[in-house]
Amino acid sequence: MNKFALTLAALVTAISPALAMSDSAVEVDTNGDGVLSLEEVQAVWPSVTTEDFETMDANADGSLDDTEIKTAEEAGMMSTDG
């Protein structure tokens, strides 16, 4: 039972970043780390500049988390039509 619980916990930890992201963001997150880098964003939205990305990156950690992605989508900075 203990081995099962540890395996389950590891699995949940591994997939939880993807579960937190919107469906469109999960598809863009090519390395599966649960956040989007500038390179991942520009691969889908090439018109997004470094300055645009920095504006979207509210906490200035160099990546976009789910909240920042949703805010950018709502602001029209990352349209779902690519």
N, C-alpha and C positions, 0 to 999 in steps of 0.2 A: 504494500500500500504506500509506504513512504517513497519508494522508487517511482511509482506512478505519479504521486503528487509533485515530486521534483520535476519529472518530465513534463507534466502539464503546466507547471509554473514557468518552465523554460520556454515552452511553446507560446504561451500567452505573452510573455515578455518579448519574444521575437516578433510576433505579429501585431502587437498593440500599436506601434506607430502607424502602420498602414490602416488599422481600423479607425484611428482618430481623424484621418485625412478624408477630404471629400473624394468622391470617385474620380473626378477629373485629375485631381492632384496625385492620386495614387498612380495613375498611368504615367505621369510625368516623372515621378520619383524613381528614376532608373536604378539607383543603388539601394533602394528599399530602406533608407535610414529614417524615414518618417518626416523629413523636411526637404525643402527644395533649395538647391544651390543656384547661383546665377547661371551656371552652365546648363543645368536642367531646364530652367525657365527659358533661356534663350534658344534652346533646341526646339521648343514648341512655339514660343513667341519671340522670334528674332528681332522684332522692333523694340523690345524691352532693353533699355540702356542700363549701364551700371548705375547711373543716377536714379533711374526709375526703381531699380531693384533696391537701392539704399533707402528710398522713400517708403517702399513696401515693407522693408525690414525694420519694423518699429523698435525692436529691442537691440538692433545693431549687432546681432551675433553672427552675421554672415550667411544666414539661411532663413527661409520662410517656414514658419510653423503653421499649423492648421488655422489658427486665428488670423495670422497675417495673410494667408492665402485667401480666406473667406473675405476679409476686408478689402483686399486688392480686387477680387472678383466683383464684389458689390460696387466698388468704385469704378469699375470698367477698365482697370489697368491690366487685367488678365482675362480677356473675353474667352468664353467657352468655345468660340468658333476658331480659335487659334490665331 
